[in-house]
Every structure is written in structure tokens, then in C-alpha cells.
């Protein structure tokens, strides 16, 4: 397969496209129908029920039975596009379409084209946006020759297959991490080093403690015994910047921390103030915890993060906001990475310690007083953290690969679906390495 850049275009009512392409109303090539209210009987198995946002449940009956069906969100997520195959049910908050002119349209291509064009922009501008069959039928789209449609769709399908494979790998690793957190941080599975390699074994010798059964050679400490807390900088709006500022510092805020724990790569902003004191700074390897949350589900409250600066940042310290607290370790036999993973593991419990109504705050004194931490010896803490760090690094590599594939897909859609680049040759030999 090869590509060539197109040089000969025609002006149409919807833009500039290659001379061989046609402009058609969607209603000329697709047959549209409204979905019907489903009888959802279970959450998994059976016939999938599609709504505006994709699969919303399962039923025993089917409304549609075609090789390929395009589903459009009708209400709420109006114009959102999905592709389904075989027997499905389409809910009454969605519209579905089948191919009515197979000599002119390849449904997989139409799906990608509509995903790129975003029919949602034609929805009514109301509290609950709505898109109608008529507006979809009258939507004009560019159509390449049928064989070219198939080639374009096949290329994009190959990339989608790569993205799906990466998603499966991420899901598998995240499931593995959940199991490891549950087993390693409770001591049910132990880690030891043998001949330079980490090995696992099941613990059989336990003691009963306030926190439950833990290995006999572990001990329990309260968070307040492990660390003190230091609040960050209470900044003014004119001291914070989105772009780099001369003589400023990188700034950690609520937007810097992931829900459940971890540092966002793109969560940095900048701060410049003559009111900064040494207590307002963090350095590489420090651990912070969120003490504020503006939502009401507590998914961010108490989330920890270990500070790591971008490679391009050359200053040895950054500023953290008053919505975060820095942990100052009081014990030398506690590993920062182990503590991070344990605080991530118990983060859902932090929401029980919230104060406030419109804005939730974490009652740090109560949280630190009540939170019990099971601690193995320092060397085992480090081994446990190493195992979890290895899994996290693998997850991050897959996420970066997914981002790369998504960028590739967006780039190809922008040139292939507009005809600026044409496909030459057979697509079957194209592959995506993940």
C-alpha cells in the first residue's frame, strides 16, 4: 500500500474535494430509523442495547439484525456516533441507520467520516441537545469511489484494532495491579529476593491487630506517627500563570494530581510571588496529598502523589498550593513509594473525613489520627514498591502507545477523509505494531 498527495480538486458546496468524489445527502445512502424503549434485563450477556453513549445494558430481544449498523445519539449525547454489528437493540434515545445504497456507500467508511465530521454540531442548542432524523438525512457528505472508501475504512480499522489491543493490555495490567495491591499491602502474599530476583510466596503465619490479620513480623502505625503535614501556598489569582513566567516556579495544585493517586504529566502551572517561603516548596521525591475537592464524590480527596519534575525543568524545587499538604516523614524506616501505594489503596476511605458543603476539605487531623498503616520491614517495603512500580511503568508505556495511535488516527482521518491524501494499492499488508 502507498499514499499519494492529491493535486486536482473541485469546489463543492461543502468544501474542496478530489474531482472523482461526489457530494451526497446522507439520506440518499442511509436509511434512518428511531430506536425504541428497551426492556433491559441484565448488565452482561444477551443482546446489547445501544443508547446515545454506547452500550447501556443487555436484553433478550433484538430490534436490528444487520451486518453493520450506525447508531447516532438522539438526545443528550446528540450526534455521537457508534458502530455495531449483528443483533442489537437501539434505545429510544438513539437513531440507527443501515446502508440503502451499497453501490455508493461502505458503511464502515461512513462511520469514520461521521466520527470526523461530528454530527453533534447540528444538534439543537438546548439544555438537552436533540438531533433529528431529518437533520441527519439532509447532512451532505463527500463520498470517494466505493473501493477507495473500503481502503480508507480498512486502514482506520487496523489502527482501531491496535488501540483496542492496547486497551485490553492496560485493563489486564490494571486488574493485576488491583490484585497485587490487595495481596501485597495486607501481607497475604510476601515478596523476597532470591538470587537477585524477586519471588512471591503465600504467608501462613499471622497476628491479629486493630487493622486485621497481618504477618507476625509486621507492625502497625498511625499515619500521624509516620508523618507530619505541611500546608502549601495560599496564592492570589494574579500570582498564578498557565505559561512559563520569568523567575517563576512550577506550581502543583489540585489539577496536578490524578483521582486515586499519582501525578499528572500535564498538570503543571506556574507561580511567581514575593511572598514565598521555604515551607511552600517541594522537591523531587516528596509526597503530597490532596486536602480539597470541589466535587461531591470524594474521588480526589486524600489522593497522594510523589513529586517528579519534567526533564526540562532545571530548578531543584517547585511550589505546592494550599489545596495540597506535604508529608514530612517522622520515621526513617518508611519507604516513600510504599507509603504512596498504601495511601492510594485506602484513598476511598478519606471521603469519610470530609468537612464543608459546597467544597469538601479533608480533616487531616482526624484522618491522620485514625488511619492505621501495616508496615513490613524497610527492605520488604521497597520490594513491594518495586513490584508495583514495575506494573505502573508498563501501564504508562501502553498509555503512551495508545496516545501515539490516537494521534496517528487523527492525522490520517484529517487527510484521508478529505481527499488531500489518496490510498494506492492493497491495504491487507498494512499493520500496526503495538
CORMOTA-V28232 format. One record per backbone hydrogen bond with DSSP energy under -0.5 kcal/mol. NH is the residue of the N-H (numbers start at 0). CO is the residue of the C=O. If there is no record, write none. Layout:
BEGIN
nh | co
NH | CO
NH | CO
END
This chain:
BEGIN
nh | co
1 | 423
3 | 421
5 | 419
8 | 6
9 | 16
11 | 14
14 | 11
16 | 9
18 | 7
20 | 17
21 | 142
23 | 21
23 | 140
25 | 138
26 | 136
27 | 24
28 | 24
28 | 25
29 | 25
30 | 97
31 | 29
32 | 95
34 | 93
35 | 89
39 | 37
40 | 57
41 | 57
46 | 58
48 | 56
49 | 47
49 | 88
50 | 53
53 | 50
55 | 48
56 | 48
57 | 41
58 | 46
62 | 87
63 | 87
65 | 85
68 | 83
69 | 96
70 | 81
71 | 94
72 | 79
73 | 92
74 | 92
75 | 128
76 | 74
77 | 75
78 | 72
79 | 76
81 | 70
83 | 68
85 | 65
87 | 63
88 | 47
90 | 49
90 | 88
93 | 90
94 | 71
95 | 32
96 | 69
97 | 30
99 | 28
100 | 28
103 | 100
104 | 100
106 | 104
108 | 105
109 | 105
110 | 106
111 | 107
112 | 108
113 | 109
114 | 110
115 | 111
116 | 112
117 | 113
120 | 117
121 | 118
122 | 119
123 | 129
125 | 123
128 | 126
130 | 73
135 | 131
136 | 132
137 | 133
138 | 135
140 | 23
142 | 21
147 | 144
148 | 144
149 | 145
150 | 146
151 | 147
152 | 148
153 | 149
154 | 150
155 | 151
156 | 152
157 | 153
158 | 154
159 | 155
160 | 156
161 | 157
162 | 158
163 | 159
164 | 160
165 | 161
166 | 162
167 | 163
168 | 164
169 | 165
170 | 166
171 | 167
172 | 168
173 | 169
174 | 170
175 | 171
176 | 172
177 | 173
178 | 174
179 | 175
180 | 176
181 | 177
182 | 178
183 | 179
184 | 179
184 | 180
186 | 182
186 | 183
187 | 182
188 | 182
189 | 200
191 | 198
193 | 191
193 | 196
196 | 193
198 | 191
200 | 189
202 | 187
205 | 203
206 | 213
208 | 211
211 | 208
213 | 206
215 | 204
217 | 214
218 | 374
220 | 372
222 | 370
223 | 367
224 | 221
225 | 221
226 | 222
227 | 327
229 | 325
231 | 320
231 | 323
232 | 319
234 | 232
238 | 235
239 | 236
240 | 269
247 | 244
248 | 270
250 | 268
251 | 318
255 | 252
256 | 253
257 | 261
259 | 298
260 | 257
261 | 303
263 | 255
266 | 263
268 | 250
269 | 240
270 | 248
271 | 238
275 | 272
279 | 276
280 | 277
281 | 317
284 | 306
285 | 282
287 | 304
288 | 324
289 | 302
290 | 322
291 | 322
292 | 359
301 | 289
302 | 299
304 | 287
306 | 285
312 | 309
313 | 311
317 | 281
318 | 249
319 | 279
320 | 251
321 | 232
323 | 320
324 | 288
325 | 229
326 | 286
327 | 227
327 | 325
328 | 326
329 | 225
330 | 225
333 | 330
338 | 334
339 | 335
340 | 336
341 | 337
342 | 338
343 | 339
344 | 340
345 | 341
346 | 343
348 | 345
349 | 345
349 | 346
350 | 346
350 | 347
351 | 348
352 | 349
353 | 350
354 | 360
359 | 292
360 | 354
361 | 290
362 | 352
362 | 360
363 | 361
366 | 362
367 | 363
368 | 364
369 | 365
370 | 366
372 | 220
373 | 371
374 | 218
375 | 373
379 | 376
380 | 376
381 | 377
382 | 378
383 | 379
384 | 380
385 | 381
386 | 382
387 | 383
388 | 384
389 | 385
390 | 386
391 | 387
392 | 388
393 | 389
394 | 390
395 | 391
396 | 392
397 | 393
398 | 394
399 | 395
400 | 396
401 | 397
402 | 398
403 | 399
404 | 400
405 | 401
406 | 402
407 | 403
408 | 404
409 | 405
410 | 406
411 | 407
412 | 408
413 | 409
414 | 410
414 | 411
415 | 411
416 | 412
419 | 414
420 | 414
421 | 3
423 | 1
429 | 426
432 | 430
END
